């Protein structure tokens, strides 16, 4: 039985996929996004979070059997509300074997994989094989900008996007709108061009910037240093997607 590290489990979630859901946040992420709103998700091991209200441990070790048993307790409620389980992060591809084993032990629930797409092809294919819907982040198409703001190039992300579109698994593209970084007309148009016409594409969700992210960094013993102006008005340009025939919404 494999084991994995989870930093949060959110019950009664309504924004992480269809219906009523429970979202499992896997710990560890290979990306270091300048705007990351869960900095405690980045390191793959449990860590202490220190706040004015005391300390808490971010990260708990589960066996696949333990986590599946906890999730199966909610199966009847989730199914009755047309929901299921969402695996998010961090980056669930970093613990792909564990996530796949947990899914194999679940009571036939709808599964959403919420991923950046940055991971090995074999890990991505493994989870595609047991997933009903993918929420797939596309942040920046320009590779140099991707390295600057995300800490890695985007070759694996764009490769896995193509693999997903050929696999027959429905997916939603999610674009975090970061002022002056990801929300430019050029970047949004490049994303629209990349995904237009891909089999399985359900829609594009534009996710407005969350200014509350910075508060968590001090608690995690990290420094928040955004290389952009947080107060710059967002460019909510849905037109580039609509002109490409893509269903788009501001989430």
C-alpha positions as CSV (number, residue, x, y, z in Angstrom):
1,X,0.0,0.0,0.0
2,X,1.5,3.3,-1.0
3,X,1.4,6.5,1.0
4,X,1.1,10.2,0.2
5,X,1.2,13.6,1.8
6,X,-1.9,15.8,1.8
7,X,-1.9,19.4,3.1
8,X,-5.7,19.9,3.1
9,X,-9.0,18.3,2.5
10,X,-11.9,20.6,1.7
11,X,-15.4,19.3,2.1
12,X,-18.6,20.8,0.5
13,X,-16.6,22.4,-2.3
14,X,-18.7,23.8,-5.1
15,X,-16.0,25.5,-7.3
16,X,-13.7,22.5,-7.9
17,X,-15.8,20.6,-10.4
18,X,-19.4,19.7,-11.1
19,X,-21.8,19.3,-8.2
20,X,-20.9,19.0,-4.5
21,X,-17.3,17.8,-4.1
22,X,-14.5,17.0,-1.7
23,X,-11.2,18.4,-2.8
24,X,-7.9,16.7,-1.8
25,X,-4.9,19.0,-1.9
26,X,-1.7,17.1,-2.5
27,X,1.5,18.5,-1.1
28,X,4.5,19.3,-3.3
29,X,4.8,21.3,-6.6
30,X,7.6,21.5,-9.1
31,X,6.5,25.1,-10.0
32,X,7.2,28.3,-8.1
33,X,4.6,30.6,-9.4
34,X,5.2,34.2,-8.3
35,X,1.5,34.5,-7.4
36,X,1.1,31.1,-5.7
37,X,-1.8,31.4,-3.2
38,X,-0.9,28.2,-1.4
39,X,2.9,28.5,-0.6
40,X,2.6,25.7,1.9
41,X,1.8,23.4,-1.0
42,X,5.2,23.8,-2.7
43,X,7.5,21.8,-0.4
44,X,6.7,18.1,-0.5
45,X,7.1,17.5,3.2
46,X,5.0,18.5,6.2
47,X,5.9,21.9,7.6
48,X,4.8,24.1,10.5
49,X,2.8,27.2,9.8
50,X,3.2,29.9,12.4
51,X,0.5,32.6,12.9
52,X,-0.7,34.9,15.7
53,X,-3.1,32.2,16.6
54,X,-0.4,29.5,17.1
55,X,1.1,26.9,14.9
56,X,-0.3,24.1,12.8
57,X,1.2,21.4,10.7
58,X,0.6,21.7,7.0
59,X,0.9,18.1,5.6
60,X,-0.4,14.8,6.8
61,X,0.7,11.3,5.8
62,X,-2.0,8.9,4.6
63,X,-1.9,5.4,3.2
64,X,-4.0,5.0,0.1
65,X,-6.4,2.8,2.1
66,X,-6.8,5.5,4.8
67,X,-7.5,8.3,2.5
68,X,-9.9,6.3,0.4
69,X,-11.8,5.2,3.5
70,X,-12.2,8.8,4.6
71,X,-13.4,9.8,1.1
72,X,-15.8,6.9,0.8
73,X,-17.6,8.0,3.9
74,X,-18.9,10.9,1.9
75,X,-19.7,8.9,-1.3
76,X,-23.5,8.9,-0.8
77,X,-23.8,12.6,-0.1
78,X,-21.5,13.5,-3.1
79,X,-23.3,11.2,-5.5
80,X,-26.7,12.5,-4.4
81,X,-25.5,16.0,-5.3
82,X,-24.0,15.0,-8.7
83,X,-20.5,15.6,-7.3
84,X,-17.4,13.6,-6.5
85,X,-13.7,14.0,-5.6
86,X,-11.2,16.5,-6.9
87,X,-7.5,16.0,-6.6
88,X,-5.6,19.3,-6.6
89,X,-2.4,20.6,-5.1
90,X,0.3,21.5,-5.1
91,X,0.6,19.2,-8.1
92,X,-1.0,15.8,-7.9
93,X,1.2,14.5,-10.8
94,X,4.1,14.5,-8.2
95,X,2.2,11.8,-6.3
96,X,0.6,10.1,-9.3
97,X,1.0,6.5,-8.2
98,X,-0.6,7.3,-4.8
99,X,-3.5,9.3,-6.3
100,X,-4.2,6.5,-8.8
101,X,-4.3,3.9,-6.0
102,X,-6.7,6.0,-4.0
103,X,-9.0,6.4,-7.0
104,X,-8.9,2.6,-7.5
105,X,-10.3,2.2,-3.9
106,X,-13.1,4.8,-4.2
107,X,-16.8,3.8,-4.6
108,X,-17.3,4.8,-8.2
109,X,-17.2,8.6,-7.8
110,X,-16.7,11.3,-10.4
111,X,-13.0,12.3,-10.4
112,X,-11.6,15.7,-11.4
113,X,-7.8,16.1,-11.8
114,X,-6.8,19.7,-11.1
115,X,-3.3,20.0,-12.6
116,X,-0.7,22.4,-14.0
117,X,0.2,19.7,-16.5
118,X,3.8,19.8,-15.5
119,X,4.8,16.2,-15.0
120,X,6.2,13.1,-16.6
121,X,4.2,11.7,-19.5
122,X,3.7,8.3,-17.8
123,X,2.4,9.9,-14.7
124,X,0.0,12.1,-16.7
125,X,-1.3,9.2,-18.7
126,X,-1.7,7.1,-15.5
127,X,-4.0,9.7,-14.0
128,X,-5.8,10.4,-17.3
129,X,-6.8,6.8,-17.3
130,X,-8.8,7.1,-14.1
131,X,-10.1,10.7,-14.4
132,X,-13.5,11.9,-15.6
133,X,-12.6,15.6,-16.1
134,X,-9.4,17.6,-16.0
135,X,-9.0,21.2,-14.9
136,X,-5.8,22.2,-16.7
137,X,-3.9,25.4,-16.0
138,X,-2.4,27.4,-18.8
139,X,-0.6,30.4,-17.4
140,X,1.8,31.7,-20.1
141,X,2.6,30.5,-23.6
142,X,5.9,32.4,-24.1
143,X,8.6,30.0,-22.7
144,X,10.9,32.8,-21.4
145,X,8.0,34.5,-19.5
146,X,7.0,31.1,-18.2
147,X,10.5,30.5,-16.7
148,X,10.6,34.0,-15.3
149,X,7.3,33.8,-13.5
150,X,6.7,30.1,-12.9
151,X,10.3,28.8,-12.5
152,X,10.1,26.2,-15.2
153,X,9.7,26.1,-19.0
154,X,6.4,25.0,-20.4
155,X,7.4,22.2,-22.8
156,X,6.0,19.4,-20.6
157,X,2.8,21.4,-20.1
158,X,2.2,22.0,-23.8
159,X,3.1,18.3,-24.6
160,X,0.7,17.0,-22.0
161,X,-2.0,19.3,-23.3
162,X,-1.8,17.6,-26.7
163,X,-1.7,14.2,-25.1
164,X,-4.9,15.0,-23.1
165,X,-6.7,16.3,-26.2
166,X,-6.0,13.0,-27.9
167,X,-7.0,10.8,-25.0
168,X,-10.7,11.6,-25.1
169,X,-10.9,13.0,-21.6
170,X,-13.0,16.2,-21.3
171,X,-11.1,19.2,-19.9
172,X,-11.4,22.8,-18.8
173,X,-8.6,25.2,-19.4
174,X,-8.1,27.6,-16.5
175,X,-6.1,30.8,-16.8
176,X,-5.0,32.6,-13.6
177,X,-5.2,36.3,-14.5
178,X,-2.2,38.0,-13.0
179,X,-2.0,41.8,-13.6
180,X,0.5,42.7,-16.3
181,X,1.8,39.1,-16.5
182,X,-0.8,36.5,-17.8
183,X,-3.7,38.9,-18.6
184,X,-2.1,40.6,-21.6
185,X,-4.0,40.5,-24.9
186,X,-1.0,38.8,-26.5
187,X,-0.9,35.9,-23.9
188,X,-4.6,35.4,-23.9
189,X,-4.7,35.3,-27.7
190,X,-1.8,32.8,-27.7
191,X,-3.7,30.6,-25.3
192,X,-6.9,30.8,-27.4
193,X,-4.9,29.9,-30.5
194,X,-3.3,26.9,-28.7
195,X,-6.5,25.4,-27.4
196,X,-9.1,26.3,-30.1
197,X,-10.5,23.2,-31.8
198,X,-8.9,20.7,-29.4
199,X,-11.1,17.6,-28.9
200,X,-12.4,17.5,-25.4
201,X,-12.3,21.2,-24.6
202,X,-15.3,22.2,-22.6
203,X,-14.6,25.8,-21.9
204,X,-11.9,28.3,-20.7
205,X,-12.2,29.7,-17.2
206,X,-10.5,33.0,-16.4
207,X,-9.5,33.2,-12.7
208,X,-9.2,36.8,-11.3
209,X,-6.1,37.6,-9.2
210,X,-6.4,36.9,-5.5
211,X,-4.6,39.6,-3.4
212,X,-5.0,37.5,-0.2
213,X,-2.1,35.2,-1.2
214,X,0.7,37.2,0.4
215,X,-0.5,36.7,4.0
216,X,0.3,33.0,4.0
217,X,4.0,33.4,3.1
218,X,5.1,34.8,6.5
219,X,3.3,31.9,8.2
220,X,5.2,29.4,6.1
221,X,8.6,31.2,6.7
222,X,8.7,32.4,3.1
223,X,9.0,35.8,1.5
224,X,6.3,37.1,-0.9
225,X,8.0,39.1,-3.7
226,X,5.7,39.7,-6.6
227,X,7.5,40.9,-9.7
228,X,4.4,42.8,-10.9
229,X,2.0,45.5,-9.7
230,X,-0.8,43.8,-7.7
231,X,-2.9,46.9,-8.0
232,X,-2.9,47.2,-11.7
233,X,-6.5,46.7,-13.1
234,X,-7.0,43.3,-14.6
235,X,-7.6,42.8,-18.4
236,X,-10.7,40.7,-18.6
237,X,-10.5,40.1,-22.3
238,X,-13.0,37.3,-23.1
239,X,-13.2,38.4,-26.7
240,X,-10.1,36.6,-27.8
241,X,-11.7,33.3,-26.8
242,X,-15.2,34.1,-28.1
243,X,-13.8,35.1,-31.5
244,X,-12.1,31.7,-31.6
245,X,-15.4,29.9,-30.9
246,X,-14.4,29.0,-27.4
247,X,-16.9,29.0,-24.5
248,X,-15.3,31.3,-21.8
249,X,-16.3,32.4,-18.4
250,X,-14.9,34.5,-15.6
251,X,-14.8,32.1,-12.7
